[in-house]
Each structure stands twice: as C-alpha cells, then as structure tokens.
C-alpha cells in the first residue's frame, strides 16, 4: 500500500528507530508511547488487521508473537502486555496489522 506509514517504514522510505527485523516483521519504538517501553511489531506483509488475516497468514501471525518474545528476552523484559487493536472502534489508528509490546509500568485489568 503506497499510503501506509508502516509500509513506508518497512521499505525504508520513512525512517524509524528499528530495534528488530527478520524475514517476516520489523519492530520499532512507538512515537507516542503509552508505557516506558512501547514497541510496535509489524508484519512486512500488509495485512489490514487480525480480522483481515487468512489461513495463509498463520505463519506470519505466529512469527509476530515469537518476535515479541525474542524482543522481550533480548531487552530483559519479564512482564509485558502484547496488544493488537482490530478496527478504529478498538483504537487501531494505522490500518496495517501491528502488535504493541508495552512494559515498564503496571497495567490494570480490565484494559480500556
């Protein structure tokens, strides 16, 4: 998608503070952090959100979660929240699937 900011970050057209990259995803610091550690984990394949993912995206979805675990381990993060918002009503502001890895403060439940 030519107008997707995450696609532009993935392609290198827009610079970001990338902290992790593999064949399936990139991870970078959120520009508007909601926690002391707030990292976005984004698949290289443009998928609008979880609801738009298909059976053929199962590997990518799994790789996103494994990347989150690896990023947490490499940064000595023991407790974290991993969130994917689905749709504008749920708080999704960029229509490219992404996970928020947040840590460094206490999170309340229920979320919201």
Secondary structure, DSSP 8 states (H G I E B T S, - for coil): -TT-HHHHHHHTSS---EEEE-SSEEEEE-TT-SSSEEEEEEESS----GGG--GGGHHHHHHHHHHHHHHHHHTT--S-EEE---SGGGT--SSS-EEEEEESS---SS--
